[in-house]
Structure formats: structure tokens, C-alpha cells
Amino acid sequence: METDLDTDILALEGVVGGYGKLTVLDGTSFKAARGAITTIIGPNGAGKSTVFKAVFGLLPVKRGRILFDGREITNLDPRRLLELGISYVPQGRNVFPELSVLHNLELGATAAAPGADVGARIESLMERFPMLRGKAGAQASTLSGGEQKLLELARGLLLEPKLMLIDEPSIGLSPLLVNQTFGILQELRAKGVSILMVEQNAKRALEISDFGVVLELGRARMQGAAGAILADPRVGQLFLGGGMQ
């Protein structure tokens, strides 16, 4: 499927939100293109993960609005967002450790539309991720960190999302597994899935991305083509402690 870089699947317009009296997002505005990988980078405390919580209805938006696929979704319930086509893979390990790989996938399909052929979707994921088939009966807790991340990605794909929010997909992974995970993200983009990613490995993430957003103190200070952001010396000097990680 061809990437349509001329249209936006997600837009934040002047979003303000935070935790109690603490404002983290202070007028955040940026767009994510349809069929593309867009990566958010910035220093610790910039509000990167908070953006995802606001988009996915886990953090109240006090002002501003969020648009998805042409409609406003500000402060919608996460289950409704799943139904609309947004999938969220949060930072860290988020599998059910005592359940099998297969049962983890089945639980991920609980929000599927009535009549959806969940069995066929799981079978398709088994083909895409052969590791899942080989360990379908194993407890998720026995998987390596990289295998658990693949399970999370697969579970997020069960609902056939239009947009995936992926927070720090490479954290804690070996370089080999980082390459494998990023390769899967590129495959998803080729199949038409739009991806908005927060990633600590800024250089590697921007290298596979179409667009980048630099966040600082809850505001988008820069946004544009990933290659241009990667090449801009201000990014390393101002936002990444003097150099790309």
C-alpha cells in the first residue's frame, strides 16, 4: 500500500493537560501523516509519553482538541478509541505474565467489532510473527524482553488499527532486537498502518521515520521531515544533550 504523506490521520491543536495542578502539555500542536511513521523526540520531562495518554483518553485534556481521521476525539473513552482504530502500546512490559501467548492475544481481541473473525486475525499474526506460533502455549513470563515486545505489537494489531501509538519500543532491548522491532514497524507502515512513536534512541528512530516532532516543555518546538530534523544541529545541541543517542 502506498504511503499518503499529504493527509493527516492525527492532529493536536493547542492541547493543554497534565497531572492535577501540574501542566505538562502547554499548548501542544502537531500532526501525524497518514501511512507514515512519525517520531516524537525530546529531553526527559518534555511530555512525550503524556501526549499518548492525552490522545488515548488516559489524561484529561483541559484545553485544545485532538482530531483523528477527520473527527474530534478529545477526551473520548479508550475503548471507544480502540473501536475507532487507535491502538496503544505503552512503555515497558504490558503482557499478562501468567497467561499463555495465545491467551494474551485473545484478550487483546476483546474490543474487536461484533462478528470479527478473531481466529483468522490471530492466525494471520502467527504467520507474521512465527515466534508466536512456536510459543503459543508458553506463559508470557517465559518470553525474552524482545519477544514480549513482539507480543505487545501483535496484540495491538489484532484490532486492525489505523493508527498505532508506540511508546519506547526499543527500551531495554539488545541492538539485534532493536533492529528487529524497527523492521517490524517499517513492515507495518508498508501495509498502511500509521505509526506515532516516542523513542529514546532518537537517531535510529528518525532514520526509519518519515516525520519527526521535537517536544520541549510540552510544546512542539520543531516538526518536519525526519531527515531534516536528524540533520539539524540544534536538535542535538538543544534537545538531546549535545548529541544524538
NORTA-V13886 format. One record per backbone hydrogen bond with DSSP energy under -0.5 kcal/mol. CO is the residue of the C=O (numbers start at 1). NH is the residue of the N-H. E is the energy in kcal/mol with one decimal. If there is no record, write none. Layout:
{{CO:NH:E} {CO:NH:E}}
This chain:
{{3:5:-1.0} {4:7:-0.8} {7:34:-2.6} {9:69:-2.6} {10:32:-2.6} {11:67:-2.8} {12:14:-0.6} {12:30:-1.2} {13:65:-1.8} {15:27:-1.8} {15:28:-2.5} {16:62:-2.6} {16:63:-1.3} {17:24:-2.0} {17:25:-2.8} {18:20:-0.6} {19:22:-2.2} {21:23:-0.7} {22:19:-1.8} {22:24:-0.6} {24:26:-0.7} {25:17:-1.8} {28:15:-2.6} {30:12:-2.9} {32:9:-2.4} {32:10:-1.6} {33:36:-1.2} {36:38:-0.6} {36:195:-2.8} {37:210:-2.6} {37:211:-2.0} {38:197:-2.9} {39:41:-0.5} {39:213:-2.6} {40:199:-1.2} {41:215:-3.0} {43:46:-1.6} {46:218:-2.1} {47:51:-1.6} {48:52:-1.0} {49:53:-1.8} {50:54:-2.2} {51:55:-2.5} {52:56:-2.7} {53:58:-2.8} {53:59:-1.2} {54:57:-1.1} {60:18:-0.5} {60:62:-0.7} {63:16:-2.3} {65:13:-2.7} {66:73:-3.0} {66:74:-0.7} {67:11:-2.3} {68:71:-1.7} {71:68:-3.3} {73:76:-2.2} {77:80:-0.6} {77:81:-1.9} {78:82:-2.3} {79:83:-1.9} {80:84:-1.7} {81:85:-1.1} {81:86:-2.3} {82:85:-0.6} {85:162:-2.1} {85:163:-2.4} {87:165:-3.3} {88:90:-0.7} {89:167:-2.7} {92:94:-0.5} {95:97:-1.0} {96:99:-1.5} {97:141:-2.2} {99:140:-2.8} {100:104:-2.3} {101:105:-1.9} {102:106:-2.4} {103:107:-2.3} {104:108:-1.5} {105:109:-0.6} {106:109:-0.9} {107:110:-1.5} {109:112:-2.0} {113:116:-2.2} {116:118:-1.7} {117:121:-1.9} {118:122:-2.7} {119:123:-2.3} {120:124:-2.2} {121:125:-2.0} {122:126:-2.2} {123:127:-1.6} {124:128:-1.8} {125:129:-2.9} {129:132:-1.8} {129:133:-0.8} {130:134:-2.1} {131:135:-1.5} {133:136:-1.2} {135:101:-0.6} {135:138:-1.2} {136:102:-2.5} {138:101:-1.7} {139:142:-1.8} {140:143:-1.5} {144:148:-2.6} {145:149:-1.9} {146:150:-2.1} {147:151:-2.2} {148:152:-2.3} {149:153:-2.5} {150:154:-2.7} {151:155:-2.7} {152:156:-2.3} {153:157:-1.2} {154:158:-0.8} {155:158:-0.8} {157:160:-2.3} {162:194:-2.3} {163:87:-2.6} {164:166:-0.6} {164:196:-2.7} {165:89:-3.5} {165:167:-0.5} {166:168:-0.7} {166:198:-2.2} {168:171:-1.1} {170:173:-2.1} {174:178:-2.5} {175:179:-2.2} {176:180:-1.9} {177:181:-2.8} {178:182:-2.8} {179:183:-2.1} {180:184:-1.7} {181:185:-1.9} {182:186:-2.0} {183:187:-1.9} {184:188:-2.4} {185:189:-2.2} {186:190:-2.0} {187:191:-1.1} {188:191:-0.5} {188:193:-2.3} {189:192:-1.9} {194:164:-2.5} {195:38:-2.8} {196:166:-2.5} {197:40:-3.4} {198:168:-3.0} {200:202:-2.1} {201:205:-2.5} {202:206:-2.7} {203:207:-1.7} {204:208:-0.8} {205:208:-0.9} {205:209:-0.6} {206:209:-0.7} {210:226:-2.0} {211:39:-2.2} {212:224:-2.0} {213:41:-2.9} {213:215:-0.6} {214:221:-2.4} {214:222:-1.3} {216:219:-1.4} {218:26:-1.1} {219:216:-2.7} {219:221:-0.9} {222:214:-3.0} {224:212:-2.8} {225:229:-2.0} {226:230:-2.7} {227:231:-1.7} {228:232:-0.8} {229:232:-0.7} {231:233:-0.6} {232:235:-1.4} {232:236:-0.8} {233:237:-2.1} {234:238:-2.8} {234:239:-0.6} {235:239:-1.8} {235:240:-0.8} {236:240:-0.6} {236:242:-3.0} {236:243:-0.7} {240:243:-1.2}}
